[in-house]
Amino acid sequence: MNPTRLIASFLLVSTLFTSCVTTTMIRSFPENANLNIDGRDVGKAPYRHQDSKVSLSTTEISLTMDGYRTLNTFITKDEEVDIGPAIAGFFVFIPWLWALKYEPSYTFTLKPEEVKKQNIEPTILVDPQDSKTPETSKAQRLRELKALLDEGILTQEEFDEQKKKILLEH
């Protein structure tokens, strides 16, 4: 066999087989989220994912972490052209199946779980033997009410309603 043909065949076959695998980095914010890929637990993010799926295939991603909503998404192998299989595809049709690859990395941001707000009427206790004037007492009660709003215990509407009641007192 001609040595040039042998070298060309070797290069073509090696390009074909080495180009079938693509790699991407999957990150989460915050870091160390539990990661499932295609329904399989693979550890924690950041994670280096490698596969040999064909172009246009999708990979399901699920990220979970205590205190955060579960993020279910997917990545598709159609975001970048892989030069090796694209060139080999001119000689043999099969490498076209791997001509596209993932982006080099993905970062997914998890959203905190929403705290369910309870519709509770705040009770602000005032010591009847408090020597403060009624105006000072109102000011203190408004400060306490604002603190409840800032902590997320009260909604803006509840705060406004209670503030109005305090200010209308005689």
N, C-alpha and C positions, 0 to 999 in steps of 0.2 A: 504494500500500500504506500502511496505517495506520502512522504513525511509532512508536507504542507497540509494535505487533506486531513491527516491524522491530528495535527495540531489544531486545525480549524474545527474539526469534529469535537475534540476534547474541550475547546473553549466554548463551543456552542452548548454542549451538554452541561458543563459546569455552570455556565450562565443560567441555563434553564433551571437547574436544581437549586442553586443558591438564591435565585431571585423569587422563588415561590413563597418565601417566608418574609413577613413584614412585622415590624416591631413598633410599638407606641408606648408612651409613658402615660399612665392614668393617675392623676393627682386629685386630691379633695381639699377643700377648705371648709372647715378646719381639717388638718391632717389626721391621719390614723382612723379614717372611717372604714367600717367593714365593707369589703368589696366582693360582690358576686358577679361573675361573668358567665353569661349564658346559663344562669341558674345554678352555677357551681361556686361554692365559697373558695376564694383564692387568697384570702388574707386581708391585709390592710393597705390603704393607699398612703403613699405613692407605691405604684406597682408597675413593673415593666411587663407589658403584655405582648406575646408573640404568637402568631398563628400563620397557617398556610391556607386560609380560606381564599376562594377565588374572588375576583373583582366583583363589585356591587353587592357583596354579601354584607349582612349586618351582624353586629355583636351586641347583645343586650347587656347593659350595665346597671347594677343596682348598688347604691351606697346607703349605708345605715349607720347611725350613731345616736347614742342616748341623748335626749334633749333636742334632737333635730328631726325634721320630717324626712322620711325615706325618699330618696331621689331615684327614680326609674327612668332610664333613657337608653339610647343606643348610639353606636358609632357605625359608620358605613365605610366600607373599603372602596371609596370612590373620590377621595379628596386630593390625592396627589398621584402623578404619573411616576411609576417606577421604571427608570430608564432601561435596566437590564432586560426585563421581559418584553418591553416595548421593542427593543432592537432585535431580540431573539425571535419575536413574533413575525418579523419579516422573512425569516428563514423557515420557521416551523410555526404552524398556527397555534399550537397548544399554549405557548407562553402568554398569548394575549389574555388568557384567563387570569393571569396575575399581573397585568400591566398597571393596575391601579393599587394604591396602598393607603394606609391610614395617615393622618397628620402625625408629625413627630410626637406631639403630646396633647393631652386634653386635661383641663382643670375644671372640675365641677364644684360649685359652691352649694353647700347644704344650708337650708333655711331653718332657723330655730322654730321649735314647735310653739304654737300660739297658746298662751295661758288663757284658759276660759275665765272670763270675768263674771263674777257673781253679782247679781243685782241686789246688793245689800245696802240698806239705808244706814249710813254711818251714825254712830252714837257718840257724840262728843260730850264727855262728862266734865262738868264744871263744879268745883268744890264750893258749896254754898257759903263756906266760911272764908272763901278767898277774898282778900282785902283789895283786889284789883277793881278798878272802875269798870262799869259795863262796856265802855268803849275799848278798854284794854282787853277785856274778856272776848269781845267780838274779834279783835285783831288776832288774838291767840287762836281762836276757833278757826278763823280763815286760814291761818298758817298751817294748822293741823289738816284742814280740808285740802289745801294745796299739796301737802305732803302725800295724802292719800291719792290724789290725782297723779302726782309724779311717780308714785310706786305702781301705778296701773290698777289700783284697787277700784277706783272710780272712773267712769267714762267722763268725757267732757260735758255731756248733757247733765249727768248726775251732779257734777261739780257746780255747774252754772245754777242748777236748781237749788242746791243747798246754800250756795253763796248768796243767792237772792233772798232766801228765807232769813239768813243771819243778818243781812243788811237791812231788812225790813222790820226786824225786831225793835221794840222800844226800850 
